[in-house]
Amino acid sequence: MKENSEIIARVIGIMHPFILLFGFYIILNGHKTPGGGFQGGAILSAVFMSRYLGLSIQDIRMNILQVLEKAFFILIMIVPIVFVLWEFKTRFPFLNEFYLITMNVLIGLKVGCGLSIIFFTFVFDGGR
């Protein structure tokens, strides 16, 4: 069993950068193709999950993930308000694409944190 866990650990270690790259690719191209923030965030949370399942690394700090998730939620609320109040759409039409990319990134990071929190809550607290 030890050899299998070493193989799994090496494969997961090799795959992490590619999974992260794929997740950010989905997030950053979400304004052009189907997909975007939620799908990319789910892929990013899979990195944390695989890190725990394959490598048995338990140094995840839940409080940091929770603070980041709350911060991303606040930014998701503030960015559209600023965009509408300062009339960026009418003054600077080229910023529409930047707005969509920004929202996809914020949503992706929030979903990644949120799904990771859900997973680790079930793992560490037993679902309580």
VEXDREN-2710 file (C-alpha; in Angstrom, 1 decimal):
% VEXDREN-2710
k/r/px/py/pz
1/MET/0.0/0.0/0.0
2/LYS/2.9/2.3/0.7
3/GLU/4.0/2.1/-3.0
4/ASN/0.6/3.0/-4.2
5/SER/0.4/6.0/-2.0
6/GLU/3.8/7.2/-3.2
7/ILE/2.7/6.9/-6.8
8/ILE/-0.5/8.7/-6.1
9/ALA/1.3/11.4/-4.3
10/ARG/3.8/11.9/-7.2
11/VAL/1.0/12.0/-9.8
12/ILE/-1.0/14.5/-7.8
13/GLY/2.1/16.6/-7.2
14/ILE/2.8/16.6/-11.0
15/MET/-0.9/17.4/-11.8
16/HIS/-1.4/20.3/-9.4
17/PRO/0.1/23.0/-11.7
18/PHE/-1.9/21.7/-14.6
19/ILE/-5.1/21.6/-12.7
20/LEU/-4.5/25.2/-11.4
21/LEU/-3.7/26.4/-14.9
22/PHE/-6.8/24.7/-16.3
23/GLY/-9.0/26.3/-13.6
24/PHE/-7.6/29.8/-14.2
25/TYR/-8.0/29.2/-18.0
26/ILE/-11.7/28.4/-17.6
27/ILE/-12.1/31.4/-15.3
28/LEU/-10.3/33.9/-17.6
29/ASN/-12.0/32.7/-20.8
30/GLY/-15.5/32.5/-19.2
31/HIS/-16.6/35.7/-20.9
32/LYS/-16.0/34.2/-24.4
33/THR/-17.0/30.6/-23.9
34/PRO/-19.5/28.6/-21.8
35/GLY/-18.1/28.3/-18.3
36/GLY/-16.4/30.8/-16.2
37/GLY/-16.4/31.6/-12.6
38/PHE/-18.3/28.8/-11.1
39/GLN/-16.8/26.0/-13.2
40/GLY/-13.3/27.3/-12.8
41/GLY/-13.8/27.7/-9.1
42/ALA/-14.9/24.1/-8.8
43/ILE/-11.7/23.0/-10.6
44/LEU/-9.6/25.2/-8.2
45/SER/-11.3/23.6/-5.2
46/ALA/-10.4/20.2/-6.6
47/VAL/-6.8/21.1/-6.1
48/PHE/-7.3/21.5/-2.4
49/MET/-9.4/18.3/-2.2
50/SER/-6.8/16.3/-4.1
51/ARG/-4.1/17.7/-1.9
52/TYR/-5.8/16.4/1.2
53/LEU/-6.9/13.1/-0.3
54/GLY/-3.8/12.1/-2.1
55/LEU/-1.0/13.7/-0.1
56/SER/-2.7/13.6/3.4
57/ILE/-1.7/17.2/4.0
58/GLN/-3.8/18.6/6.8
59/ASP/-2.3/22.1/7.1
60/ILE/-5.4/23.8/5.7
61/ARG/-6.4/26.8/7.7
62/MET/-10.2/27.1/7.6
63/ASN/-10.3/30.6/9.1
64/ILE/-8.1/31.9/6.2
65/LEU/-10.4/30.3/3.6
66/GLN/-13.5/31.8/5.4
67/VAL/-12.0/35.3/5.5
68/LEU/-11.0/35.1/1.8
69/GLU/-14.5/33.9/0.9
70/LYS/-16.1/36.8/2.7
71/ALA/-13.7/39.3/1.1
72/PHE/-14.4/37.9/-2.3
73/PHE/-18.2/38.1/-1.6
74/ILE/-17.8/41.8/-0.6
75/LEU/-15.8/42.5/-3.7
76/ILE/-18.5/40.8/-5.8
77/MET/-21.0/43.1/-4.3
78/ILE/-18.9/46.3/-4.6
79/VAL/-17.5/45.9/-8.2
80/PRO/-21.0/46.1/-10.0
81/ILE/-22.1/49.0/-7.8
82/VAL/-18.9/51.0/-8.7
83/PHE/-19.3/50.0/-12.4
84/VAL/-22.9/51.2/-12.5
85/LEU/-22.5/54.4/-10.3
86/TRP/-19.5/55.7/-12.2
87/GLU/-21.2/54.8/-15.6
88/PHE/-18.2/53.0/-16.9
89/LYS/-20.4/51.3/-19.5
90/THR/-21.3/54.6/-21.3
91/ARG/-18.0/56.4/-20.7
92/PHE/-15.6/53.6/-21.5
93/PRO/-17.3/50.8/-23.5
94/PHE/-14.0/48.9/-23.8
95/LEU/-14.1/48.2/-20.0
96/ASN/-17.1/45.9/-20.4
97/GLU/-14.8/42.9/-21.2
98/PHE/-12.6/43.9/-18.2
99/TYR/-15.7/43.9/-16.0
100/LEU/-16.7/40.5/-17.1
101/ILE/-13.2/39.1/-16.6
102/THR/-13.0/40.7/-13.1
103/MET/-16.4/39.3/-12.1
104/ASN/-15.4/35.8/-13.4
105/VAL/-12.2/35.9/-11.4
106/LEU/-13.9/37.0/-8.2
107/ILE/-16.7/34.4/-8.6
108/GLY/-14.2/31.7/-9.4
109/LEU/-12.0/32.5/-6.3
110/LYS/-15.1/32.7/-4.1
111/VAL/-16.5/29.4/-5.4
112/GLY/-13.1/27.7/-5.0
113/CYS/-12.9/28.9/-1.3
114/GLY/-16.6/28.0/-0.7
115/LEU/-16.4/24.5/-2.0
116/SER/-13.1/23.9/-0.2
117/ILE/-14.7/25.1/3.0
118/ILE/-17.6/22.7/2.5
119/PHE/-15.3/19.8/1.8
120/PHE/-13.0/20.4/4.8
121/THR/-16.0/21.0/7.1
122/PHE/-17.2/17.5/6.3
123/VAL/-13.7/16.0/6.6
124/PHE/-12.5/17.7/9.8
125/ASP/-15.8/18.3/11.7
126/GLY/-17.6/15.2/10.6
127/GLY/-20.4/17.2/9.0
128/ARG/-21.5/18.9/12.2
END
